[in-house]
Amino acid sequence: MTSISPFDSWPLPAYQLNSELEIVESSGTAKSMFGEKPHFLDLLDEGSVSKAANFLQASNFSGPFELNFKNTAGYLQVCDLHCKWDSDFTLNVIVVPKDNQVSKISAQLSSLRNRLNDTNYDLLLEKERTEKLLQRVRELSAPTIELGDGHLLIPFFGDLDSAKIESIKSHILNDVYAKNAETVILDLTAMDKISQEGMGYLNALLQTFKVMGIDTIITGVHPEHAKQLHALQTTIHMRFEASLAAVLSERRLVI
């Protein structure tokens, strides 16, 4: 009888590598997204190979690492790598694809801004379109990702200020409720500055999760955010983990 690997049901591309970075096991999502290769470095764009080799062979990982993968359609896919050595010979790797919509919309936004600098033609219309694109970029900076078994991942990107809060506050709560989340993982790895309004929003969001009976895990806390979040922890019970990869590995999340 053929045994079923626990990697098969992971919602994200996941790999188990040996000390030579050869692929021992991989998730079904990994195979469908990047195909099947004998060596992990074979999955990468040429420009990311040496960068990945140096990072993966290090004994300590400081956080997620961005690499360019080649997907099965032949296009490049920008992803964040989360890694953890289980022993001296086994490395677990989780690949978190980045949303290409953000890059596309940001490129469109840059193009619109250049046109506005060159001409006043239809200035009002262009300004309205630019504002809509900015709004969409803000909304995409806090997506909700179902990880299965009642877990929902919300990674924050960029600054958490009043403009972003206004864009994301309703859709986060709506998604959490609609997806029947029991545990929400807030990943702050890519978070930059948290304004005073941002801390107030986080406090209100965590209080709301508490009222809804939802557990909260916060990962990827930067040193500059630690003091701010410590003040919240005095009034709200929160669990902190060093990395998203550690939480995913511990809980063996499935859809």
C-alpha positions in Angstrom: 0.0 0.0 0.0 1.3 3.4 -0.9 1.7 5.7 2.1 0.2 9.2 1.9 2.6 12.1 2.8 1.2 14.8 5.2 2.6 17.3 2.7 0.0 16.2 0.1 -2.8 18.1 1.7 -1.0 21.4 2.5 -2.7 24.5 1.0 0.7 26.1 0.2 3.6 24.8 -1.7 5.7 22.9 0.8 8.9 20.9 0.6 11.1 18.7 2.7 14.8 18.8 1.6 17.9 16.9 2.7 21.2 18.5 3.4 22.1 18.6 -0.3 18.9 20.5 -1.0 17.4 17.5 -2.9 13.6 17.3 -2.7 12.6 14.4 -0.4 8.9 15.2 -0.2 6.6 17.9 -1.6 3.0 19.0 -1.3 0.4 18.5 -4.1 0.1 22.3 -4.4 3.9 22.5 -4.9 3.8 19.9 -7.7 0.8 21.5 -9.5 2.3 25.0 -9.3 6.0 24.3 -10.0 6.2 20.8 -11.3 8.3 17.9 -10.1 12.1 18.3 -9.9 14.8 16.3 -8.1 16.6 19.3 -6.7 15.0 22.4 -5.1 17.3 24.8 -6.9 15.9 23.5 -10.2 12.6 25.1 -9.4 14.1 28.6 -9.4 14.9 31.3 -12.0 18.6 31.4 -12.8 19.1 34.7 -11.0 17.8 33.3 -7.7 19.8 30.0 -7.7 23.0 31.2 -6.0 21.0 33.5 -3.7 18.9 30.6 -2.5 21.9 28.2 -2.1 23.6 30.6 0.2 20.5 31.3 2.3 19.3 27.6 2.6 22.7 26.3 3.6 23.0 28.8 6.5 22.4 27.5 10.0 20.1 30.3 11.1 17.3 32.0 9.2 16.4 35.6 10.1 13.0 35.6 8.4 11.3 35.1 5.1 13.4 35.2 1.9 12.2 36.4 -1.5 13.0 34.2 -4.6 11.8 33.9 -8.2 10.3 30.5 -9.0 9.5 29.2 -12.5 5.8 27.9 -12.5 4.5 25.2 -14.8 3.2 27.8 -17.2 6.7 29.0 -17.8 6.3 32.3 -16.0 8.2 33.7 -13.1 6.4 33.7 -9.7 7.7 35.9 -6.9 7.5 34.0 -3.5 8.5 34.3 0.1 10.4 31.3 1.6 9.9 30.3 5.2 12.4 27.6 6.4 13.1 25.5 9.4 15.7 22.8 10.0 14.1 19.7 11.7 17.6 18.2 12.2 21.0 18.5 10.7 19.7 16.6 7.7 16.1 17.7 7.1 14.9 21.1 6.0 11.2 22.1 5.8 10.4 24.8 3.3 7.1 26.6 2.9 6.6 28.8 -0.2 4.2 31.7 0.0 3.4 33.1 -3.5 3.0 36.8 -3.6 -0.1 38.3 -5.2 0.8 39.4 -8.8 -2.2 41.8 -8.7 -0.2 44.1 -6.4 2.6 44.3 -8.9 0.3 44.8 -11.9 -1.7 47.5 -10.1 1.4 49.3 -8.9 2.7 49.3 -12.4 -0.5 50.8 -13.7 -0.4 53.4 -11.0 3.1 54.4 -11.9 2.1 54.8 -15.5 -0.9 57.0 -14.6 1.3 59.2 -12.5 3.8 59.7 -15.3 1.0 60.7 -17.7 -0.4 63.2 -15.2 3.0 64.8 -15.0 3.2 65.2 -18.8 -0.3 66.4 -19.7 -3.4 68.0 -18.2 -5.6 66.2 -20.6 -8.6 64.8 -18.8 -6.9 65.5 -15.5 -9.9 64.9 -13.3 -10.7 61.5 -14.8 -7.1 60.3 -14.5 -7.0 61.5 -10.8 -10.2 59.5 -10.1 -8.7 56.4 -11.7 -5.5 56.8 -9.7 -7.4 57.0 -6.5 -9.2 53.8 -7.3 -6.0 52.0 -8.0 -4.5 53.3 -4.7 -7.6 52.1 -2.9 -7.2 48.6 -4.5 -3.5 48.5 -3.5 -4.3 49.2 0.1 -7.0 46.5 0.1 -4.6 44.0 -1.3 -2.1 44.8 1.5 -4.0 42.8 4.0 -5.5 39.7 2.2 -7.2 36.9 4.0 -5.9 33.4 3.1 -7.7 30.2 4.2 -5.3 27.6 5.6 -7.9 25.0 6.5 -9.1 23.6 9.8 -10.6 26.9 10.8 -7.3 28.9 10.4 -7.2 32.1 8.5 -3.9 33.9 7.6 -3.9 37.8 7.4 -0.5 39.1 6.2 0.0 42.8 6.6 2.2 44.7 4.1 3.7 48.2 4.3 2.6 50.9 6.8 -0.5 50.6 9.0 -1.9 54.1 8.9 -5.3 55.7 8.9 -5.7 55.5 5.1 -5.0 51.8 5.0 -7.2 51.1 8.0 -10.1 52.8 6.3 -9.6 50.5 3.3 -9.2 47.2 5.1 -11.2 47.3 8.3 -14.6 46.2 6.8 -13.3 43.5 4.4 -11.2 41.8 7.1 -14.0 41.3 9.5 -16.4 40.3 6.7 -14.0 37.7 5.5 -13.2 36.4 9.0 -17.0 35.9 9.6 -17.8 34.5 6.1 -14.9 32.0 6.3 -15.9 30.8 9.8 -12.5 31.4 11.2 -11.7 29.9 14.6 -8.0 31.0 14.7 -6.6 34.1 12.9 -2.9 34.3 12.3 -1.8 37.9 11.9 1.6 38.0 10.1 3.6 41.2 10.6 6.7 40.1 8.8 6.3 42.6 5.9 4.8 45.4 8.1 6.7 48.6 8.2 5.5 51.5 10.5 2.5 51.2 12.8 1.0 54.6 13.4 -0.9 55.6 16.6 -4.1 55.1 14.6 -2.8 51.7 13.5 -2.3 50.6 17.1 -5.8 51.7 17.9 -7.1 49.7 15.0 -5.2 46.6 16.0 -6.5 46.9 19.5 -10.1 47.2 18.2 -9.6 44.3 15.8 -8.2 42.0 18.5 -11.0 43.0 20.9 -13.5 42.1 18.1 -11.9 38.7 17.5 -12.1 38.1 21.3 -15.8 38.9 21.4 -16.3 36.6 18.3 -14.6 33.7 20.2 -11.6 33.7 17.7 -8.1 32.9 18.9 -5.3 35.1 17.6 -1.7 34.3 16.9 0.7 37.1 15.9 3.9 36.2 13.9 6.8 38.0 12.5 7.0 40.8 15.1 9.8 43.3 14.4 11.8 44.6 17.4 10.5 48.2 16.8 6.9 46.9 17.1 7.4 44.7 20.2 7.0 47.5 22.7 3.8 48.8 21.1 2.3 45.3 21.0 3.4 44.6 24.6 1.1 47.4 25.7 -1.9 45.6 24.0 -1.0 42.3 25.5 -1.7 43.7 29.0 -5.4 43.9 28.1 -5.8 41.2 25.5 -4.5 37.6 25.6 -2.4 37.1 22.5 -0.1 34.3 21.4 3.2 35.3 19.7 5.3 33.1 17.4 8.6 34.0 15.8 7.6 33.0 12.3 4.7 31.9 10.2 6.5 28.8 9.2 6.7 27.6 12.8 2.9 27.9 13.2 2.2 26.1 9.9 4.6 23.3 10.7 3.3 22.9 14.2 -0.4 22.7 13.2 -0.1 20.7 10.0 -2.8 22.9 8.5 -5.0 21.4 5.8 -8.0 22.6 3.7 
